[in-house]
């Protein structure tokens, strides 16, 4: 089993997993058109690079071995802003 999915103690959960959990919550609150809403609210995500970041995070959500932590963080924080979630330290 991959280490990212095998830890159950919240204090031991890797940053990447915590970010993906936060991403899931924000994504659920924003709704199914989260990518479109993100692109409308943040000019960065209305670019080719921004689209690549969103795609990368969506893939990491499906398979935690994928995705880069900094990209996950950037998308998650932007989604939390749209959802009205007060971001907590990572």
The first five atom37 places (N, CA, C, CB, O) and aatype in JSON, in Angstrom:
{
  "aatype": [20, 20, 20, 20, 20, 20, 20, 20, 20, 20, 20, 20, 20, 20, 20, 20, 20, 20, 20, 20, 20, 20, 20, 20, 20, 20, 20, 20, 20, 20, 20, 20, 20, 20, 20, 20, 20, 20, 20, 20, 20, 20, 20, 20, 20, 20, 20, 20, 20, 20, 20, 20, 20, 20, 20, 20, 20, 20, 20, 20, 20, 20, 20, 20, 20, 20, 20, 20, 20, 20, 20, 20, 20, 20, 20, 20, 20, 20, 20, 20, 20, 20, 20, 20, 20, 20, 20, 20, 20, 20],
  "atom_mask": [
    [1, 1, 1, 1, 1],
    [1, 1, 1, 1, 1],
    [1, 1, 1, 1, 1],
    [1, 1, 1, 1, 1],
    [1, 1, 1, 1, 1],
    [1, 1, 1, 1, 1],
    [1, 1, 1, 1, 1],
    [1, 1, 1, 1, 1],
    [1, 1, 1, 1, 1],
    [1, 1, 1, 1, 1],
    [1, 1, 1, 1, 1],
    [1, 1, 1, 1, 1],
    [1, 1, 1, 1, 1],
    [1, 1, 1, 1, 1],
    [1, 1, 1, 1, 1],
    [1, 1, 1, 1, 1],
    [1, 1, 1, 1, 1],
    [1, 1, 1, 1, 1],
    [1, 1, 1, 1, 1],
    [1, 1, 1, 1, 1],
    [1, 1, 1, 1, 1],
    [1, 1, 1, 1, 1],
    [1, 1, 1, 1, 1],
    [1, 1, 1, 1, 1],
    [1, 1, 1, 1, 1],
    [1, 1, 1, 1, 1],
    [1, 1, 1, 1, 1],
    [1, 1, 1, 1, 1],
    [1, 1, 1, 1, 1],
    [1, 1, 1, 1, 1],
    [1, 1, 1, 1, 1],
    [1, 1, 1, 1, 1],
    [1, 1, 1, 1, 1],
    [1, 1, 1, 1, 1],
    [1, 1, 1, 1, 1],
    [1, 1, 1, 1, 1],
    [1, 1, 1, 1, 1],
    [1, 1, 1, 1, 1],
    [1, 1, 1, 1, 1],
    [1, 1, 1, 1, 1],
    [1, 1, 1, 1, 1],
    [1, 1, 1, 1, 1],
    [1, 1, 1, 1, 1],
    [1, 1, 1, 1, 1],
    [1, 1, 1, 1, 1],
    [1, 1, 1, 1, 1],
    [1, 1, 1, 1, 1],
    [1, 1, 1, 1, 1],
    [1, 1, 1, 1, 1],
    [1, 1, 1, 1, 1],
    [1, 1, 1, 1, 1],
    [1, 1, 1, 1, 1],
    [1, 1, 1, 1, 1],
    [1, 1, 1, 1, 1],
    [1, 1, 1, 1, 1],
    [1, 1, 1, 1, 1],
    [1, 1, 1, 1, 1],
    [1, 1, 1, 1, 1],
    [1, 1, 1, 1, 1],
    [1, 1, 1, 1, 1],
    [1, 1, 1, 1, 1],
    [1, 1, 1, 1, 1],
    [1, 1, 1, 1, 1],
    [1, 1, 1, 1, 1],
    [1, 1, 1, 1, 1],
    [1, 1, 1, 1, 1],
    [1, 1, 1, 1, 1],
    [1, 1, 1, 1, 1],
    [1, 1, 1, 1, 1],
    [1, 1, 1, 1, 1],
    [1, 1, 1, 1, 1],
    [1, 1, 1, 1, 1],
    [1, 1, 1, 1, 1],
    [1, 1, 1, 1, 1],
    [1, 1, 1, 1, 1],
    [1, 1, 1, 1, 1],
    [1, 1, 1, 1, 1],
    [1, 1, 1, 1, 1],
    [1, 1, 1, 1, 1],
    [1, 1, 1, 1, 1],
    [1, 1, 1, 1, 1],
    [1, 1, 1, 1, 1],
    [1, 1, 1, 1, 1],
    [1, 1, 1, 1, 1],
    [1, 1, 1, 1, 1],
    [1, 1, 1, 1, 1],
    [1, 1, 1, 1, 1],
    [1, 1, 1, 1, 1],
    [1, 1, 1, 1, 1],
    [1, 1, 1, 1, 1]
  ],
  "atom_positions": [
    [[0.84, -1.18, 0.0], [0.0, 0.0, 0.0], [0.89, 1.24, 0.0], [-0.96, 0.0, 1.22], [1.93, 1.26, 0.65]],
    [[0.48, 2.23, -0.71], [1.24, 3.48, -0.82], [1.14, 4.26, 0.48], [0.73, 4.33, -2.01], [0.07, 4.32, 1.08]],
    [[2.25, 4.85, 0.92], [2.3, 5.55, 2.21], [1.27, 6.68, 2.29], [3.69, 6.11, 2.44], [0.74, 6.95, 3.37]],
    [[0.98, 7.35, 1.17], [0.04, 8.47, 1.19], [-1.37, 8.04, 1.56], [0.04, 9.16, -0.14], [-2.16, 8.86, 2.04]],
    [[-1.7, 6.79, 1.33], [-3.05, 6.33, 1.62], [-3.11, 5.43, 2.84], [-3.62, 5.61, 0.44], [-4.19, 4.98, 3.22]],
    [[-1.98, 5.15, 3.48], [-1.98, 4.18, 4.56], [-2.0, 4.8, 5.95], [-0.78, 3.31, 4.44], [-2.17, 4.07, 6.93]],
    [[-1.84, 6.09, 6.07], [-1.79, 6.71, 7.39], [-3.18, 7.11, 7.86], [-0.87, 7.93, 7.38], [-3.95, 7.7, 7.1]],
    [[-3.51, 6.79, 9.12], [-4.82, 7.13, 9.64], [-4.77, 8.2, 10.72], [-5.49, 5.9, 10.18], [-5.78, 8.85, 10.96]],
    [[-3.65, 8.39, 11.37], [-3.5, 9.42, 12.4], [-3.44, 10.78, 11.71], [-2.23, 9.17, 13.27], [-2.53, 11.03, 10.93]],
    [[-4.42, 11.69, 12.01], [-4.43, 12.99, 11.33], [-3.13, 13.77, 11.48], [-5.56, 13.81, 11.86], [-2.76, 14.53, 10.58]],
    [[-2.45, 13.6, 12.59], [-1.19, 14.31, 12.8], [-0.1, 13.78, 11.87], [-0.74, 14.19, 14.25], [0.9, 14.47, 11.63]],
    [[-0.28, 12.59, 11.35], [0.72, 11.96, 10.5], [0.36, 12.01, 9.01], [0.93, 10.53, 10.92], [1.13, 11.53, 8.18]],
    [[-0.78, 12.58, 8.68], [-1.2, 12.62, 7.28], [-0.32, 13.62, 6.52], [-2.71, 13.0, 7.17], [-0.18, 14.76, 6.96]],
    [[0.25, 13.2, 5.41], [1.13, 14.09, 4.65], [0.4, 15.34, 4.16], [1.72, 13.34, 3.45], [-0.81, 15.34, 3.98]],
    [[1.16, 16.39, 3.95], [0.6, 17.66, 3.49], [-0.2, 17.45, 2.2], [1.73, 18.69, 3.25], [-1.28, 18.02, 2.05]],
    [[0.31, 16.66, 1.31], [-0.38, 16.42, 0.03], [-1.78, 15.86, 0.27], [0.43, 15.46, -0.85], [-2.74, 16.31, -0.36]],
    [[-1.9, 14.89, 1.16], [-3.2, 14.3, 1.46], [-4.13, 15.31, 2.12], [-3.03, 13.08, 2.37], [-5.31, 15.36, 1.8]],
    [[-3.59, 16.12, 3.03], [-4.42, 17.14, 3.69], [-4.92, 18.15, 2.66], [-3.62, 17.87, 4.8], [-6.08, 18.57, 2.72]],
    [[-4.06, 18.54, 1.73], [-4.48, 19.46, 0.68], [-5.56, 18.85, -0.2], [-3.28, 19.89, -0.17], [-6.51, 19.52, -0.58]],
    [[-5.42, 17.58, -0.53], [-6.42, 16.92, -1.36], [-7.76, 16.81, -0.63], [-5.94, 15.53, -1.77], [-8.81, 16.89, -1.26]],
    [[-7.73, 16.63, 0.68], [-8.97, 16.62, 1.46], [-9.63, 17.99, 1.42], [-8.69, 16.21, 2.92], [-10.85, 18.1, 1.25]],
    [[-8.83, 19.03, 1.57], [-9.36, 20.4, 1.5], [-9.88, 20.7, 0.1], [-8.27, 21.42, 1.9], [-10.92, 21.34, -0.06]],
    [[-9.16, 20.23, -0.91], [-9.6, 20.42, -2.29], [-10.97, 19.78, -2.49], [-8.57, 19.81, -3.27], [-11.86, 20.39, -3.08]],
    [[-11.14, 18.56, -1.99], [-12.42, 17.85, -2.14], [-13.56, 18.63, -1.52], [-12.33, 16.45, -1.51], [-14.64, 18.75, -2.1]],
    [[-13.33, 19.17, -0.34], [-14.37, 19.94, 0.35], [-14.73, 21.2, -0.43], [-13.91, 20.32, 1.78], [-15.9, 21.5, -0.64]],
    [[-13.71, 21.93, -0.87], [-13.95, 23.17, -1.62], [-14.62, 22.86, -2.96], [-12.62, 23.92, -1.85], [-15.53, 23.58, -3.38]],
    [[-14.17, 21.82, -3.62], [-14.73, 21.43, -4.92], [-16.21, 21.09, -4.77], [-13.97, 20.22, -5.51], [-17.03, 21.48, -5.61]],
    [[-16.55, 20.39, -3.72], [-17.94, 20.03, -3.46], [-18.8, 21.28, -3.23], [-18.04, 19.08, -2.25], [-19.93, 21.36, -3.7]],
    [[-18.24, 22.24, -2.5], [-18.99, 23.46, -2.21], [-19.16, 24.34, -3.45], [-18.28, 24.25, -1.12], [-20.21, 24.96, -3.63]],
    [[-18.16, 24.38, -4.3], [-18.22, 25.21, -5.51], [-19.14, 24.58, -6.55], [-16.81, 25.42, -6.1], [-19.83, 25.28, -7.28]],
    [[-19.14, 23.26, -6.63], [-20.03, 22.57, -7.55], [-19.33, 21.94, -8.73], [-21.06, 23.52, -8.05], [-18.11, 22.04, -8.87]],
    [[-20.12, 21.29, -9.59], [-19.54, 20.51, -10.68], [-18.79, 21.34, -11.72], [-20.62, 19.75, -11.37], [-17.92, 20.81, -12.41]],
    [[-19.09, 22.6, -11.85], [-18.38, 23.44, -12.83], [-17.27, 24.24, -12.14], [-19.37, 24.41, -13.54], [-17.06, 25.41, -12.44]],
    [[-16.57, 23.58, -11.24], [-15.55, 24.27, -10.44], [-14.43, 24.85, -11.3], [-14.97, 23.31, -9.43], [-13.9, 25.91, -10.97]],
    [[-14.08, 24.18, -12.37], [-13.0, 24.69, -13.23], [-13.42, 25.99, -13.91], [-12.61, 23.64, -14.3], [-12.64, 26.95, -13.98]],
    [[-14.64, 26.02, -14.41], [-15.14, 27.24, -15.07], [-15.22, 28.39, -14.07], [-16.52, 26.99, -15.71], [-14.83, 29.51, -14.38]],
    [[-15.72, 28.1, -12.88], [-15.84, 29.14, -11.86], [-14.47, 29.66, -11.43], [-16.6, 28.61, -10.64], [-14.28, 30.85, -11.2]],
    [[-13.52, 28.75, -11.32], [-12.17, 29.15, -10.95], [-11.56, 30.04, -12.03], [-11.28, 27.9, -10.72], [-10.91, 31.04, -11.72]],
    [[-11.76, 29.69, -13.29], [-11.23, 30.49, -14.4], [-11.89, 31.87, -14.45], [-11.45, 29.76, -15.74], [-11.24, 32.86, -14.81]],
    [[-13.16, 31.96, -14.09], [-13.86, 33.25, -14.08], [-13.39, 34.14, -12.94], [-15.36, 33.03, -13.98], [-13.38, 35.37, -13.07]],
    [[-13.02, 33.54, -11.82], [-12.67, 34.3, -10.62], [-11.19, 34.59, -10.46], [-13.15, 33.58, -9.43], [-10.81, 35.47, -9.69]],
    [[-10.35, 33.87, -11.17], [-8.9, 34.06, -11.04], [-8.29, 34.0, -12.44], [-8.26, 32.98, -10.09], [-8.29, 32.94, -13.07]],
    [[-7.76, 35.12, -12.92], [-7.22, 35.17, -14.29], [-6.15, 34.12, -14.58], [-6.65, 36.53, -14.55], [-6.01, 33.68, -15.72]],
    [[-5.4, 33.71, -13.56], [-4.36, 32.7, -13.78], [-4.97, 31.41, -14.33], [-3.61, 32.42, -12.48], [-4.39, 30.77, -15.2]],
    [[-6.13, 31.03, -13.81], [-6.74, 29.76, -14.2], [-7.47, 29.86, -15.54], [-7.69, 29.29, -13.13], [-8.04, 28.88, -16.02]],
    [[-7.47, 31.05, -16.13], [-8.04, 31.23, -17.45], [-6.92, 31.22, -18.5], [-8.84, 32.56, -17.52], [-7.09, 31.74, -19.61]],
    [[-5.79, 30.63, -18.14], [-4.65, 30.5, -19.05], [-4.38, 29.02, -19.3], [-3.39, 31.21, -18.47], [-4.93, 28.15, -18.62]],
    [[-3.54, 28.77, -20.26], [-3.16, 27.38, -20.54], [-2.47, 26.73, -19.34], [-2.23, 27.33, -21.77], [-2.73, 25.57, -19.01]],
    [[-1.61, 27.49, -18.7], [-0.91, 26.98, -17.51], [-1.9, 26.71, -16.39], [0.18, 27.97, -17.04], [-1.82, 25.68, -15.72]],
    [[-2.82, 27.63, -16.19], [-3.84, 27.44, -15.15], [-4.7, 26.22, -15.4], [-4.72, 28.67, -15.06], [-5.03, 25.49, -14.47]],
    [[-5.05, 26.0, -16.66], [-5.82, 24.8, -17.02], [-5.01, 23.54, -16.71], [-6.21, 24.83, -18.51], [-5.57, 22.55, -16.24]],
    [[-3.72, 23.58, -16.97], [-2.85, 22.43, -16.68], [-2.81, 22.18, -15.17], [-1.42, 22.67, -17.22], [-2.82, 21.02, -14.74]],
    [[-2.76, 23.24, -14.37], [-2.77, 23.08, -12.92], [-4.06, 22.4, -12.47], [-2.62, 24.45, -12.22], [-4.03, 21.47, -11.67]],
    [[-5.2, 22.87, -12.99], [-6.48, 22.28, -12.59], [-6.56, 20.81, -13.0], [-7.65, 23.06, -13.22], [-7.04, 19.98, -12.23]],
    [[-6.1, 20.5, -14.19], [-6.1, 19.12, -14.66], [-5.21, 18.24, -13.78], [-5.64, 19.05, -16.13], [-5.57, 17.12, -13.44]],
    [[-4.04, 18.76, -13.43], [-3.1, 18.04, -12.58], [-3.71, 17.72, -11.22], [-1.82, 18.86, -12.4], [-3.56, 16.62, -10.7]],
    [[-4.4, 18.7, -10.65], [-5.0, 18.49, -9.33], [-6.17, 17.51, -9.42], [-5.49, 19.84, -8.74], [-6.34, 16.68, -8.53]],
    [[-6.95, 17.6, -10.47], [-8.05, 16.65, -10.65], [-7.5, 15.22, -10.76], [-8.88, 17.01, -11.9], [-8.09, 14.28, -10.23]],
    [[-6.39, 15.06, -11.46], [-5.77, 13.74, -11.57], [-5.22, 13.27, -10.23], [-4.65, 13.76, -12.62], [-5.33, 12.1, -9.88]],
    [[-4.63, 14.19, -9.47], [-4.1, 13.84, -8.15], [-5.23, 13.44, -7.21], [-3.3, 15.01, -7.55], [-5.04, 12.59, -6.34]],
    [[-6.39, 14.05, -7.38], [-7.54, 13.7, -6.55], [-7.96, 12.26, -6.82], [-8.72, 14.67, -6.82], [-8.36, 11.54, -5.9]],
    [[-7.87, 11.84, -8.07], [-8.21, 10.46, -8.43], [-7.11, 9.48, -8.05], [-8.48, 10.36, -9.92], [-7.39, 8.34, -7.67]],
    [[-5.87, 9.92, -8.15], [-4.72, 9.06, -7.85], [-3.69, 9.89, -7.07], [-4.08, 8.47, -9.17], [-2.91, 10.62, -7.69]],
    [[-3.69, 9.8, -5.73], [-2.82, 10.64, -4.9], [-1.32, 10.53, -5.19], [-3.04, 10.31, -3.48], [-0.55, 11.38, -4.75]],
    [[-0.91, 9.52, -5.92], [0.51, 9.43, -6.27], [0.88, 10.46, -7.32], [0.85, 8.02, -6.78], [2.05, 10.76, -7.53]],
    [[-0.14, 11.0, -7.98], [0.09, 12.0, -9.02], [-0.03, 13.39, -8.42], [-0.9, 11.81, -10.2], [-0.42, 13.56, -7.27]],
    [[0.29, 14.37, -9.21], [0.12, 15.76, -8.79], [1.29, 16.29, -8.0], [-1.14, 15.9, -7.98], [2.01, 15.54, -7.33]],
    [[1.48, 17.57, -8.08], [2.58, 18.25, -7.42], [1.99, 19.11, -6.31], [3.42, 19.11, -8.43], [1.0, 19.81, -6.53]],
    [[2.58, 19.06, -5.14], [2.02, 19.7, -3.95], [1.78, 21.2, -4.14], [2.95, 19.49, -2.76], [0.74, 21.71, -3.73]],
    [[2.71, 21.9, -4.76], [2.53, 23.35, -4.95], [1.34, 23.65, -5.85], [3.8, 23.96, -5.55], [0.61, 24.62, -5.61]],
    [[1.14, 22.85, -6.87], [-0.03, 23.03, -7.74], [-1.31, 22.75, -6.98], [0.06, 22.11, -8.98], [-2.29, 23.49, -7.09]],
    [[-1.31, 21.68, -6.21], [-2.49, 21.33, -5.42], [-2.81, 22.46, -4.45], [-2.26, 20.0, -4.64], [-3.98, 22.82, -4.28]],
    [[-1.78, 23.01, -3.83], [-2.0, 24.11, -2.89], [-2.59, 25.33, -3.6], [-0.68, 24.5, -2.21], [-3.55, 25.92, -3.1]],
    [[-2.05, 25.7, -4.74], [-2.53, 26.89, -5.44], [-3.99, 26.74, -5.85], [-1.66, 27.17, -6.67], [-4.78, 27.67, -5.67]],
    [[-4.35, 25.6, -6.4], [-5.73, 25.36, -6.82], [-6.65, 25.3, -5.61], [-5.84, 24.06, -7.64], [-7.74, 25.88, -5.63]],
    [[-6.22, 24.62, -4.56], [-7.05, 24.48, -3.36], [-7.33, 25.83, -2.72], [-6.36, 23.56, -2.35], [-8.48, 26.12, -2.38]],
    [[-6.31, 26.65, -2.55], [-6.51, 27.95, -1.92], [-7.44, 28.83, -2.76], [-5.16, 28.66, -1.72], [-8.28, 29.54, -2.21]],
    [[-7.3, 28.79, -4.07], [-8.17, 29.58, -4.94], [-9.62, 29.08, -4.85], [-7.68, 29.51, -6.4], [-10.55, 29.88, -4.82]],
    [[-9.8, 27.77, -4.82], [-11.15, 27.2, -4.69], [-11.76, 27.55, -3.34], [-11.11, 25.68, -4.87], [-12.95, 27.86, -3.26]],
    [[-10.96, 27.51, -2.3], [-11.47, 27.86, -0.97], [-11.94, 29.31, -0.94], [-10.39, 27.63, 0.1], [-12.95, 29.62, -0.3]],
    [[-11.23, 30.2, -1.61], [-11.66, 31.61, -1.67], [-13.03, 31.72, -2.32], [-10.63, 32.47, -2.46], [-13.91, 32.42, -1.83]],
    [[-13.22, 31.01, -3.43], [-14.5, 31.05, -4.15], [-15.62, 30.46, -3.28], [-14.4, 30.28, -5.48], [-16.73, 30.97, -3.26]],
    [[-15.3, 29.38, -2.57], [-16.3, 28.7, -1.74], [-16.6, 29.46, -0.45], [-15.82, 27.3, -1.41], [-17.55, 29.14, 0.25]],
    [[-15.78, 30.47, -0.15], [-15.98, 31.22, 1.09], [-15.43, 30.51, 2.31], [-17.44, 31.48, 1.29], [-15.83, 30.79, 3.44]],
    [[-14.52, 29.59, 2.09], [-13.88, 28.85, 3.19], [-12.68, 29.65, 3.66], [-13.47, 27.41, 2.75], [-11.82, 30.03, 2.86]],
    [[-12.62, 29.88, 4.94], [-11.45, 30.57, 5.5], [-10.3, 29.57, 5.55], [-11.76, 31.15, 6.93], [-10.36, 28.57, 6.27]],
    [[-9.27, 29.84, 4.8], [-8.13, 28.92, 4.7], [-7.38, 28.82, 6.02], [-7.18, 29.36, 3.59], [-7.13, 29.82, 6.69]],
    [[-7.03, 27.6, 6.36], [-6.24, 27.31, 7.55], [-4.79, 27.08, 7.12], [-6.8, 26.08, 8.32], [-4.53, 26.73, 5.97]],
    [[-3.85, 27.26, 8.04], [-2.46, 26.93, 7.71], [-2.35, 25.47, 7.27], [-1.53, 27.2, 8.91], [-3.07, 24.6, 7.75]],
    [[-1.42, 25.23, 6.37], [-1.26, 23.88, 5.83], [-0.34, 23.07, 6.7], [-0.73, 23.92, 4.39], [-0.07, 21.91, 6.41]]
  ]
}
